[in-house]
Amino acid sequence: MVNEPIDVTFKAWIGTIDSWWPKKAQSLSGAEDTEVFLEGRASGRIYERTADGDELEWGRVLAVERPHRITYLWYLGSDEENPTEVTVSFTEQAPRTTKVSVVHRGPELLGAVWKERQAEFASNWDTVLAAFVERE
């Protein structure tokens, strides 16, 4: 739960991702000084830019339903040829309280690899959600 209105929460997920994303633990470079970008539109990229200027793509936005949902192909933990799919949903619980939930789909996309990594994916999203809530 986030103690802010749904529209503010949604904008923070997309627009301030660089300020709260746990970069050291959840990026390709593992560098705290990397920048994270989420282009909040269909076909937009999700990527990091390292201090050296290299851009490493994490995924592609499939759909945006402001302020309720964003869905994207996700390459972290797999690769661009074998993406998983992530849907982040924002549900208003009260005028100033928003529930943020992540559904990460993969069995039908990754097959046996999903079974090997499912617990890791879940743990990683717990880390990401905790960082998002703590940004307040």
N, C-alpha and C positions, 0 to 999 in steps of 0.2 A: 504494500500500500504506500502511496505517495500522498503527502498532505498538500495537494495543490489541485486546481481545476484540470479537467481532462485536456483542454486545449493547450494549457501551459506544459503539461506533462508530455504530450505528443510532440510539441515543438522542441522540448528539451532533448528527447530521444534522438531526434534528427539533427537539430541545429546546434546543440552543444556537445555532441558525442566526443569530441576531442578533449573536452575538459574533464570528463568523468570515466571514460572507458579505461579499464585496467590494462594498460598497454604492455607493461612488463610481462604479465602473465598471459595475455590474450591478444597476441599479435604475431605476425610472421617474423619480424625483426627481433622482438623481445626487448626493444629499446624504449626506455621511458620518454626519450626526446623525439620519438616518432609522432607524426600528426595523423589523426584519424578523420576521415571524411565520409559522410553519407549523403549522397545526392538524392533528396527526398522527392523523386518523381519516377514514374515507370521508366525502366531501362537505365536509371541512374546507377552509378557505381558506388560501391562501398570499398574503400581502400585506405591504405596507410601510405604516408610519404616519409621516408627516412631522412635523417639529418643530411645524408649525401644526395638527397633529391630523387632517390629511386621510389617509384610508385609500385606498390604490391597490392594487387586486387584481392579483395576478400569475398566479393559477391556482386550480384546485380539485383536491383529492385524490380519486382514483378508487378506489384500493385500498391497503391497508396489510397486509403480511405480515411481522409482526415475527419476528425481527430481520433478515429477508432482503431485503425489497423494499418500495418505495413507488412508486406510479405516480400521476401527476397530469396534468391538462390544464394547458397552459402558455400564457400570454398574452403574455409578454415576447417581443418580436420579431414579434408578430402582433397579435391582439386577441381579445377574448372570443368574437366571432362566428366567428373562424377560428383556433381554438387548435391547438397542436401537442400531442404527448404525450411525456412524459418518464418513464422508469423508471430509478430509482436502485437498483442491486443491491449487496448486501453479502455477500461470500463469505469464509468462514473459510478461511484458507490454513494457519494453525497456531493453537495455542491463544491466542496473543497477537498475531496478525497477520490483518488483514482487508483484502481487496481491495474497493475501491469503484469501481463502473463506472456510467456514464450512457449510456443509449440514448435518443436524441432522434429521434422519428419525426415525419415531416411531409409527405412527398411526396403521400401519399394524402389528406392533410388540407388542404394549402395549394396543391397543384398547382405552377404555374410559379413562384410566389413562393418556394417551398422552394429551387429551384435558385439563385435570387438570393441567398439568405440562409444556405444550408447551411454554407459555410465560416465565416461569422460565428458561427453557432450553435456549431459545433465549437470555435472559438477561445474563445468565452465560457465554455463548459463546462470547457475546460482551465484557465482563470483561476479558476473556482469550485472545481474539484477541488484545485488548488494551494493555494488559501486554506484549504480544509478540512484538507488534510494538514499545512500549516504551523501550524495552531492548536495542535497538540500541545504 
